Amino acid sequence: MPSMCRSKARLDGKTVIVTGANQGIGFETAKDLAGRGAKIILACRDLTRAQKAADNIKEETKNENIIVHQLNLASLASVRSFAQKINETEEQLNILINNAGVMAPPKMQTDDGFELQFGVNHLGHFLLTNLLLDLLKKSAPSRVVNVSSYAHNSGRLNFDDLQWEKRQYDPANSYGDSKIANVFFTRELARKLEGTGVTTYSLHPGVIKTDLYQHLGTSMGWKSGIINTFAKWFGKTVVQGAQTTIHCAVTEGLEDRTGQYFSDCAPKQPNSRARDDDVARRLWEVSEKLVGLSQPGLPEGSSEAQAEAPAP
C-alpha cells in the first residue's frame, strides 16, 4: 500500500505556489493544501483549465482563497513576468512547489531555444525559484519542493551537450537528465540557503497514470505500451502520487533533511551520481548563465541582462 502523508498540519495564513496545478498530482497537491487553509496560487500555462481547477478546489475544500496566474515554464519571459507579479502583490511565500513538467516528448525547444525537457523541468523552475528567493527568505521558515523522479537514475548530464545538439536525441535519457538536474538543484540550493530558514526537498512521486505520458506513443514507440501497462496495473492514483509532495511541504521536523531526496514519504538515497556536490555546483553555475542570472553589473530581470544572456 503506498505511503500517505500523516501530517495534520494546518496552513492557515500561509501562501503556497504550485506550478502545473491544473491537473494530476499538482492539482491533488493544491487541493490538499487548500484543505489545510492555505492561500493557493495555481501557476499554470493554460488559464482556462487552471480556472476550472481553481473552481473545483474551492467547491471541494470551501476555501475561496485560490488564485490563478499564468506561467509558461518554456518561456523565461513568462517566468520573469510571473515572478514579478508575485513579488509585487504577495507579502509572503511560505511554500513553493515546483511540480510542472513534461515527459519524453519528441525533440522540441522552448521559446528560448533550450531542449524542452531540460528547459521546462529544470531551467524554468531554477529561474523561478531564484526570482522568488527574497520573498521565501522574508517568509521563513519556508520550503521549496522540487518534484523529481526515479528516472533521475538514468540521468547523465553531458555539460558539452546539455541541449542534445551533438548527439542523437533520446527522449527518455533527456527526461532523466532533467530529473537528475532537479536533485542537483535541490542539494545546491540547500547549501546556499543554509541558515536562512528556507529548506528544500526533491522527491519521486511514484509511477502514476497521468497526462505526463501523452508523448510516449510518438517519442518512445513500443516502450510506451510497457510503461502505460505498468502504470495501469501497478501505478499509484494521482491522490497517492501527491502524498510525498504534500509530506515534504507540510510535515513538521523536516528541517534537518533539507537538500535530501524523498520517496514514499520518507528520505531515500538518490543515485550515487546525484550525490556529487561538485557537479551540483557546476550545474548551478551553468544554469545561472543560461537563464541570465549572472550578468555582473546588470540588475536582475533587466532587458540588458536578458539580451546578453548566452544563447543555449
C-alpha positions in Angstrom: 0.0 0.0 0.0 1.5 3.4 -1.0 2.6 5.6 1.9 0.3 8.5 2.8 1.2 11.8 4.4 0.2 11.5 8.0 0.8 15.2 9.0 -2.3 17.0 10.2 -0.5 20.4 10.0 -2.7 23.4 9.2 -1.6 26.1 6.8 -4.0 28.9 7.8 -2.4 32.3 6.9 0.2 30.7 4.7 0.7 31.2 0.9 1.6 28.4 -1.4 2.5 28.3 -5.1 2.0 25.1 -7.1 3.2 25.0 -10.7 1.3 22.8 -13.1 -1.6 22.7 -10.6 -4.5 22.3 -13.1 -4.3 18.5 -13.3 -2.6 15.4 -12.0 -0.6 15.4 -8.8 -0.2 19.1 -8.9 -4.0 19.5 -8.7 -4.3 17.0 -5.9 -1.4 18.7 -4.0 -3.0 22.1 -4.4 -6.4 20.7 -3.2 -4.9 19.1 -0.1 -3.0 22.2 0.9 -6.1 24.3 0.3 -8.0 22.0 2.6 -5.4 22.8 5.3 -6.3 26.5 5.0 -3.6 27.9 2.8 -3.9 30.6 0.1 -3.1 28.7 -3.1 -1.7 30.2 -6.2 -2.1 27.9 -9.2 0.7 28.7 -11.6 -0.3 27.3 -15.0 0.2 27.7 -18.7 -3.5 27.2 -19.6 -5.6 29.8 -17.8 -8.9 28.2 -18.8 -8.0 24.8 -17.4 -6.4 26.4 -14.3 -9.6 28.4 -13.6 -11.6 25.3 -13.8 -9.2 23.6 -11.4 -9.5 26.5 -9.0 -13.3 26.4 -9.1 -13.1 22.6 -8.3 -10.8 23.2 -5.4 -13.0 26.0 -4.0 -16.0 23.7 -4.2 -14.4 20.7 -2.6 -12.5 22.5 0.2 -14.7 25.5 0.8 -11.5 27.6 0.6 -12.2 30.6 -1.5 -8.6 31.9 -1.4 -7.5 30.2 -4.6 -5.8 32.4 -7.2 -4.8 31.6 -10.8 -1.8 33.2 -12.6 -0.3 32.3 -15.9 3.1 30.7 -16.0 4.7 29.1 -19.1 7.9 27.5 -17.9 9.0 27.1 -21.6 9.4 30.9 -21.7 11.9 32.7 -19.5 10.0 35.9 -20.2 6.9 34.3 -18.8 8.8 33.1 -15.7 10.1 36.6 -15.1 6.6 38.2 -15.6 5.0 35.7 -13.2 7.7 36.2 -10.5 7.5 40.0 -10.8 3.7 39.8 -10.3 4.2 37.6 -7.2 6.9 39.8 -5.7 4.7 42.9 -6.3 1.4 41.5 -5.0 2.2 38.9 -2.3 3.5 39.8 1.2 4.7 36.3 1.8 5.5 32.9 0.2 5.7 30.0 2.6 5.8 27.0 0.2 6.9 26.9 -3.4 6.1 23.6 -5.1 7.9 23.1 -8.5 5.7 20.4 -9.8 5.1 21.1 -13.5 6.9 19.1 -16.1 7.0 17.4 -19.5 8.0 13.8 -20.1 9.7 12.3 -23.1 8.3 14.5 -25.9 9.7 14.4 -29.4 12.7 16.7 -29.7 11.3 20.2 -29.2 12.6 23.6 -28.0 11.5 26.2 -25.5 10.9 29.8 -26.6 14.5 30.5 -25.7 15.9 27.6 -27.7 16.6 25.1 -24.9 15.8 21.4 -25.3 12.2 21.3 -23.9 12.6 18.9 -21.0 15.7 20.5 -19.7 14.3 23.9 -20.2 10.9 23.3 -18.6 11.7 20.7 -15.9 15.0 22.3 -14.7 15.8 25.8 -16.1 12.3 27.3 -15.8 12.0 26.2 -12.2 15.6 27.2 -11.5 14.9 30.8 -12.6 11.5 30.9 -10.9 12.9 29.8 -7.6 15.8 32.3 -7.7 13.5 35.1 -8.6 11.3 34.3 -5.5 14.1 33.6 -3.1 13.9 37.0 -1.4 10.2 36.5 -0.7 10.8 33.0 0.6 13.6 34.2 2.9 11.3 37.0 4.2 8.7 34.4 4.9 11.0 31.9 6.7 10.5 29.3 7.8 9.6 28.4 4.3 10.1 25.5 1.9 10.9 24.7 -1.8 9.7 21.3 -3.0 11.0 20.0 -6.3 9.2 17.1 -8.0 11.9 14.9 -9.5 11.5 11.2 -10.4 13.1 7.8 -10.1 14.1 8.4 -13.7 16.9 10.5 -12.3 18.8 7.2 -12.2 19.2 7.4 -15.9 20.4 11.0 -15.8 24.0 11.6 -17.0 24.5 15.3 -17.6 26.7 16.0 -20.5 27.9 19.6 -20.0 29.3 19.6 -23.5 25.8 18.9 -24.9 23.1 19.8 -22.4 20.7 20.7 -25.3 21.2 17.4 -27.2 22.5 19.2 -30.3 25.5 17.0 -30.9 24.0 13.6 -30.0 21.0 11.7 -31.4 18.2 12.8 -29.2 16.9 10.2 -26.7 13.6 11.4 -25.0 13.9 9.0 -22.1 17.5 9.9 -21.3 16.8 13.6 -21.8 14.0 13.2 -19.2 16.4 11.5 -16.9 18.8 14.4 -17.3 16.2 16.9 -16.4 15.2 14.9 -13.3 18.7 14.4 -12.0 19.1 18.2 -12.5 16.2 18.6 -10.1 18.1 16.6 -7.5 21.3 18.5 -8.0 19.4 21.8 -7.8 17.8 20.8 -4.5 21.2 19.9 -3.0 23.0 23.0 -4.1 20.0 25.2 -3.1 20.0 23.8 0.4 23.7 24.5 0.7 23.3 28.1 -0.5 20.3 28.7 1.8 21.9 27.3 5.0 21.0 29.5 7.9 18.2 31.4 6.1 15.3 29.3 7.4 14.4 28.2 3.8 14.6 24.4 3.3 14.3 22.4 0.1 13.5 18.8 -0.9 13.3 16.8 -4.0 11.2 13.7 -4.5 10.0 10.8 -6.6 6.1 10.8 -6.6 5.8 7.2 -7.9 4.7 5.8 -11.3 1.3 7.4 -11.9 -1.1 7.3 -14.8 -1.4 11.0 -15.7 -1.3 13.2 -18.8 2.5 13.3 -18.4 2.6 10.2 -20.6 0.9 11.9 -23.5 4.0 12.0 -25.7 5.2 8.4 -25.1 3.4 6.9 -28.1 5.2 9.2 -30.6 8.6 9.5 -28.9 9.2 6.1 -27.4 7.3 3.7 -29.7 6.7 0.2 -28.3 8.3 1.1 -25.0 5.3 3.3 -24.3 3.0 0.3 -24.2 5.1 -1.3 -21.4 5.2 1.9 -19.4 1.5 2.5 -19.7 0.6 -1.1 -18.8 2.8 -0.9 -15.7 1.2 2.4 -14.7 -2.3 1.0 -15.2 -1.8 -2.2 -13.2 0.9 -1.2 -10.6 1.0 2.6 -10.6 -0.4 5.0 -8.0 -3.6 7.0 -8.3 -3.0 10.8 -8.5 -4.0 11.2 -4.9 -1.4 8.6 -3.8 1.1 10.2 -6.1 0.7 13.6 -4.5 1.4 12.3 -1.0 5.2 12.6 -1.0 5.0 16.2 -2.3 2.5 17.0 0.5 4.7 15.3 3.0 7.7 17.4 2.0 5.6 20.6 2.0 3.9 20.3 5.4 5.4 17.6 7.7 6.9 19.1 10.9 10.5 18.5 11.7 12.0 18.0 8.2 14.3 21.0 8.6 17.3 18.8 9.2 16.5 16.9 6.0 17.0 19.9 3.8 18.5 19.1 0.4 17.5 15.4 0.6 15.5 13.2 -1.8 12.3 11.6 -0.8 10.1 8.7 -2.0 7.0 7.2 -0.4 7.0 10.0 2.3 10.5 9.1 3.5 14.1 10.1 2.8 15.8 7.9 0.3 19.3 7.9 -1.2 19.3 9.1 -4.8 21.6 7.6 -7.4 25.3 8.0 -6.4 25.8 10.3 -9.4 23.2 12.6 -8.0 25.2 13.0 -4.8 28.2 14.7 -6.4 28.3 18.2 -5.0 30.9 19.3 -7.5 28.5 18.5 -10.3 25.7 20.2 -8.4 27.8 23.4 -8.1 28.8 23.3 -11.8 25.1 22.8 -12.9 24.1 25.8 -10.8 26.8 28.0 -12.4 25.9 26.8 -16.0 22.2 27.3 -15.2 22.8 30.9 -14.0 24.4 31.8 -17.2 21.8 30.1 -19.4 18.9 31.9 -17.8 20.8 35.2 -17.5 21.1 35.4 -13.7 24.9 36.0 -13.6 25.4 39.1 -15.7 27.8 41.3 -13.5 26.8 44.9 -13.3 23.3 44.4 -14.7 20.2 44.4 -12.5 18.4 41.1 -12.4 15.5 41.0 -14.8 16.7 44.0 -16.9 16.2 43.9 -20.6 20.0 44.2 -21.0 20.6 41.2 -18.8 18.2 39.2 -20.8 19.6 40.3 -24.1 23.2 39.5 -23.0 22.4 36.1 -21.6 24.3 33.4 -23.6 22.4 31.5 -26.2 21.8 27.8 -25.3 
